[in-house]
Amino acid sequence: MTFNLAILTDNWRDLLDGMVLTVLIWAGGTVMGLAIGLMVAVVQLLTNRWIAAPLNVYVAVMRGTPFLIQLFIIYYGGPFFGLDLTPMVAGVAGLALYGGAYFSEIFRAGFVSVPPGQIEAARMMGISRLAIVRHVQLPQMLVIILPALANMTVLLSKETAVLSVITVNELTSVVQSIGSTTFAFAETLLFLALVYWAFLEIVTAAARRLEKRVGRFMLRTQN
């Protein structure tokens, strides 16, 4: 049995469309997840425990249940709650909510890592609590949490493969379709694995470069 590359070249347009859609879903879900995570972390930081309690439940549930189950609830259970979402919208929303819970914990840990003395000094100068978060805590903790943010971003890119179960025509779904039609499962699945590996390497390299640049920038501002 030989490895037939023609299976891939004959279907290059479908594979390219699947890759582009996968990147768009990952980018949209990640950006929305970062926004949700930051908002949740800030609200938890600035409000009392009663207001933060529902957000704590959200974080606990999303981190404590499989992403696949969450996706099924959003897509198939959505109509029960009046949400009739398309597979694409449900996929991006699911990815954002799932990532947002993890991002919120990363941001929360970053806020806590800032020395309390700096916060107290800012309060004594009459700076508002929100301004302290924005100008004192946020800039410092971003440098600290960049590796964790990059790692979570990489993990989210791999979770896009799960969206094929709700008929989102991303790369995994395209590869499965080609494999089922041609019975060339070895070629298609190996291609899928290589694409995800290459994509993750690119994202990881970009994150490391950003981390170094931010570190150098912070050193210049401190000198």
Helices and strands as residue ranges (DSSP letters): H 6-10, H 12-46, H 49-64, H 67-76, G 78-81, H 87-113, H 116-124, H 129-132, I 133-137, H 138-159, G 160-166, H 171-182, H 185-222
